[in-house]
Amino acid sequence: MIDTSSPLVRPRRLRSTPAMRRLTSETRLNPAELVLPLFVREGTSEALPITSMPGVVQHGLDSVRRAVTDAASAGVGGVMLFGVPESRDAIGSGATDPDGILNAATRVVAEEVGGALVVQTDLCLDEFTDHGHCGVLDALGRVDNDATLERYREMALVQAASGSQLLGLSGMMDGQVAAVREALDGAGFIDTTVLAYSAKYASAFYGPFRDAVESTLVGDRRSYQLNPGNRREGLHEALVDIEEGADIVMVKPAGGYLDVLADVAAVSDIPVWAYQVSGEYAMVEAAAANGWIDRKRAVHESVTGIRRAGADVVLSYWAVELAGWLNRGDFA
């Protein structure tokens, strides 16, 4: 006779010891699945702290060499470069200047670690325009989608020529993937990878990033970034980018959009990445600084959640630090 007073199913067996928990873990993190975003500022010879992102800095060309060397040593998969120019104009001329800060930094980083990790560049105009939008404006002050595509084509060729192995198309213009892919292939850059920021939402969590790039934005980007309430639209945008020839698609932000990330991952036959954005970083750092959460565990858990939802790779400002913890086996 079966003793019904004792549970027949005991799931806790699989959680009984550290070794058992490690053996049965469904989601594991590896340093190679992490990408470190880096800001490189024109006109500085030293690393400048970003107040709203404790521990993150604006690099100069010398300090970025050290940063990417550390990233390569930690085994992270890549670095994503953002430029912070000294001067800006209506069309973002600095973005296509071969000697502009982003392209100069790309050459430095490619020379330093190009064989050890994937050198990536942000392909967007917002850091380079005096109005702070991701594209050029028409006579009425609206972002002109098709005129912006021409600028993106030009940016793609300069970035690829500077040594970028992967272009991060973050502007959310219609047709940007097809336009950039055509330009790259036409110029012989057939091996340059295109990462489409497909489901990029008009999020409040970008606030500290705008400090990091010294954004001049007036108004908002809701006419081209996605409505935070729209789930199906995020999937639709990813499918469009896949059809246009993207090599990788991205969901951004990550933490607040895990449902969108899971939707895209469920149907995509190409890699799916996610960006753990500045606001997500800043909230954990602020809470940890006040002693309200365990910082190390919170960092690990937040990135694990993004991977669990379906991201193959996570862009995170903690990439190198987290990689170090993983290499030491701190979460075993």
C-alpha positions in Angstrom: 0.0 0.0 0.0 1.3 3.5 -1.0 1.9 5.9 1.8 0.1 9.0 0.5 1.3 11.1 3.5 4.8 11.3 1.9 5.3 13.2 -1.4 5.8 10.9 -4.5 7.5 13.7 -6.4 10.4 15.5 -4.8 11.8 18.2 -7.1 14.0 19.4 -4.3 16.3 16.4 -5.0 17.7 18.4 -7.9 18.5 21.3 -5.6 20.0 19.4 -2.7 23.7 20.2 -3.1 25.9 22.7 -4.9 27.2 20.0 -7.2 23.6 18.8 -8.0 22.5 22.4 -8.7 25.4 22.9 -11.0 24.8 19.7 -12.8 21.1 20.4 -13.4 21.4 24.1 -14.3 19.3 24.9 -17.4 21.0 28.2 -18.2 24.7 28.8 -17.9 26.7 31.9 -18.6 30.0 32.0 -20.5 32.3 35.1 -20.9 32.1 34.5 -24.7 28.4 35.3 -24.6 29.1 38.9 -23.3 29.8 42.1 -25.1 31.2 45.2 -23.4 29.9 48.6 -24.6 32.6 51.3 -24.5 32.5 55.1 -24.8 35.4 56.9 -26.5 35.5 60.7 -26.1 37.4 63.0 -28.4 39.8 65.4 -26.8 40.5 63.5 -23.5 43.8 61.9 -22.5 42.3 60.1 -19.5 39.3 58.1 -18.5 36.5 60.4 -17.4 33.9 59.0 -14.9 30.2 59.0 -15.9 28.3 60.1 -12.8 25.1 58.3 -13.5 26.9 55.0 -14.3 29.3 54.4 -11.4 32.3 52.4 -12.6 31.8 53.3 -16.3 33.9 55.9 -18.0 34.4 57.9 -21.2 37.7 56.6 -22.6 40.5 58.4 -24.4 42.4 56.5 -27.1 45.0 55.4 -24.7 42.7 54.1 -22.0 40.5 52.3 -24.4 43.5 50.2 -25.5 43.9 49.1 -21.9 40.1 48.4 -21.6 39.9 46.2 -24.6 43.0 44.3 -23.7 41.4 43.6 -20.3 38.2 42.5 -22.1 40.1 40.2 -24.4 42.0 38.7 -21.4 38.7 38.1 -19.6 37.4 36.2 -22.6 34.4 38.3 -23.5 33.1 37.9 -27.0 33.4 41.5 -28.2 33.3 45.2 -27.5 30.8 47.7 -28.9 32.2 51.2 -29.5 30.4 54.5 -29.2 32.0 57.8 -30.1 31.6 61.1 -28.3 32.8 63.9 -30.6 33.8 67.5 -29.5 31.7 69.1 -32.3 28.4 68.2 -33.9 26.3 69.4 -36.8 22.9 68.8 -38.4 24.0 65.8 -40.5 26.4 64.3 -38.1 29.5 64.9 -40.3 31.8 63.4 -37.7 30.2 60.0 -38.1 31.7 59.7 -41.7 35.0 61.5 -41.1 37.6 58.8 -41.3 39.5 60.6 -38.6 36.5 61.2 -36.4 36.6 59.8 -32.9 34.6 56.6 -33.5 36.5 55.6 -36.6 39.9 56.5 -35.1 39.0 54.5 -32.0 37.9 51.6 -34.2 41.3 51.5 -35.8 43.1 51.6 -32.4 40.9 48.8 -31.0 41.1 46.6 -34.2 44.9 46.9 -34.1 45.0 46.1 -30.4 42.6 43.1 -30.1 41.0 42.5 -33.5 42.1 38.9 -33.6 41.1 38.2 -30.0 37.5 39.4 -29.9 34.9 41.0 -32.3 35.3 44.7 -32.8 31.9 46.3 -33.1 30.7 49.8 -33.8 27.5 51.7 -33.2 26.0 52.8 -36.5 23.7 55.7 -35.6 23.8 59.5 -35.9 22.6 60.5 -32.5 26.0 61.0 -31.0 27.1 63.2 -33.9 24.1 65.4 -34.6 23.6 68.8 -32.9 19.8 68.0 -32.5 20.5 64.6 -31.0 18.3 62.5 -33.3 19.3 59.3 -34.9 18.9 60.7 -38.4 18.9 63.9 -40.5 15.9 66.2 -40.3 13.6 67.5 -43.0 12.4 71.1 -43.4 9.7 70.5 -40.8 12.1 69.2 -38.2 11.0 65.6 -38.6 13.5 62.7 -39.0 13.8 62.0 -42.7 13.9 58.2 -43.0 15.2 57.8 -46.5 17.7 60.7 -46.4 19.0 59.1 -43.2 19.6 55.8 -45.0 22.0 57.5 -47.3 24.0 58.7 -44.3 23.9 55.1 -42.8 25.3 53.8 -46.1 28.2 56.2 -45.8 28.8 55.4 -42.2 28.8 51.7 -42.9 31.6 52.0 -45.5 33.8 54.2 -43.2 33.3 52.0 -40.2 34.1 48.8 -42.2 37.2 50.4 -43.7 38.3 51.4 -40.2 38.3 47.8 -39.0 34.8 47.2 -37.6 33.9 43.6 -37.9 30.2 44.1 -36.8 28.0 47.1 -37.4 25.3 47.7 -34.8 22.4 49.4 -36.6 20.6 51.1 -33.8 18.8 54.0 -35.5 15.4 52.2 -36.1 15.0 53.6 -39.6 12.8 51.6 -42.0 14.9 49.7 -44.5 18.2 50.3 -42.7 19.4 46.7 -42.9 18.8 46.4 -46.6 20.5 49.7 -47.3 23.6 49.0 -45.3 23.9 45.4 -46.5 23.7 46.6 -50.1 26.3 49.3 -49.5 28.7 46.9 -47.8 28.4 44.2 -50.5 28.8 46.7 -53.3 32.0 48.0 -51.8 33.4 44.5 -51.2 32.8 44.3 -47.5 30.9 41.0 -47.8 32.3 39.6 -44.5 31.2 42.6 -42.4 28.4 41.5 -40.0 25.2 43.4 -39.6 23.5 43.5 -36.2 20.0 44.9 -36.4 18.7 46.6 -33.3 15.3 45.3 -34.4 13.1 45.8 -31.4 14.4 49.0 -29.8 11.9 50.6 -27.6 11.4 54.3 -26.7 12.5 53.6 -23.1 13.1 55.7 -20.0 16.0 53.3 -19.1 18.3 55.0 -21.6 18.8 58.1 -19.4 22.3 57.4 -18.1 23.5 56.5 -21.7 22.5 60.0 -22.8 24.9 61.3 -20.1 27.6 59.0 -21.4 27.4 60.3 -25.0 26.6 63.9 -23.9 23.3 63.8 -25.9 21.9 67.0 -27.3 18.5 65.6 -27.9 15.5 67.9 -27.6 12.1 66.1 -27.7 11.9 62.3 -28.0 12.4 59.5 -30.4 8.9 58.0 -30.4 8.4 58.4 -34.1 11.0 55.8 -34.8 11.6 53.8 -31.6 8.9 51.3 -30.5 6.0 52.0 -28.1 6.8 50.1 -24.8 3.3 48.7 -24.8 3.7 46.9 -28.1 4.8 43.3 -28.0 3.8 42.0 -31.5 5.4 45.0 -33.2 8.8 44.0 -31.7 8.5 40.6 -33.3 7.4 42.1 -36.6 10.4 44.4 -36.7 12.8 41.5 -36.1 11.2 39.4 -38.9 11.5 42.4 -41.3 15.2 42.7 -40.5 15.8 39.0 -40.9 14.1 39.2 -44.3 16.3 42.2 -45.3 19.5 40.2 -44.5 20.5 40.9 -40.9 23.0 38.5 -39.5 21.9 39.1 -35.9 18.8 40.7 -34.4 18.6 42.6 -31.1 16.0 43.5 -28.4 16.7 46.6 -26.4 16.3 47.2 -23.5 16.6 43.6 -22.2 15.2 43.4 -18.7 11.8 45.0 -19.2 11.2 43.3 -22.6 11.9 39.6 -21.8 8.6 38.7 -23.4 9.6 40.3 -26.7 13.0 38.6 -26.5 11.4 35.2 -25.9 9.0 35.8 -28.9 11.9 36.7 -31.2 14.1 33.8 -30.0 11.3 31.3 -30.5 11.1 32.0 -34.3 14.5 33.4 -35.3 16.8 31.2 -37.3 19.7 33.6 -36.7 21.3 34.7 -33.4 19.3 36.9 -31.1 21.1 39.4 -28.8 19.9 41.7 -26.1 21.2 44.9 -24.6 21.2 45.4 -20.8 21.0 49.1 -21.0 22.4 51.9 -18.8 19.3 52.4 -16.7 19.3 48.7 -15.8 22.9 49.0 -14.8 22.4 52.2 -12.8 19.5 50.8 -10.8 21.4 47.8 -9.6 24.5 49.9 -8.8 22.4 52.5 -6.8 20.6 49.8 -4.9 23.8 48.0 -4.1 25.5 51.2 -3.0 22.8 51.6 -0.5 23.2 48.1 0.8 19.7 47.1 -0.4 20.8 44.2 -2.6 23.7 41.8 -3.0 25.5 43.4 -6.0 27.3 40.3 -7.3 24.3 38.1 -7.1 22.0 40.7 -8.7 24.4 41.2 -11.6 24.6 37.5 -12.2 20.9 36.9 -11.9 19.9 39.8 -14.2 22.1 38.6 -17.0 21.0 35.0 -16.4 17.4 36.0 -16.8 18.2 37.6 -20.1 19.9 34.5 -21.4 17.1 32.3 -20.0 14.6 34.3 -22.0 16.4 33.5 -25.2 19.4 35.9 -25.8 22.4 34.2 -27.3 24.6 37.1 -26.3 24.1 40.0 -23.9 25.6 43.5 -24.1 26.3 44.5 -20.6 28.4 47.2 -18.8 29.3 44.4 -16.4 30.7 42.2 -19.1 34.4 42.1 -18.0 33.6 42.0 -14.3 31.1 39.3 -14.7 33.5 37.4 -16.9 36.1 37.5 -14.2 33.6 36.1 -11.7 32.6 33.3 -14.1 36.3 32.5 -14.8 36.9 32.1 -11.1 33.9 29.9 -10.6 32.2 32.2 -8.2 28.7 31.0 -9.0 29.5 27.3 -8.9 
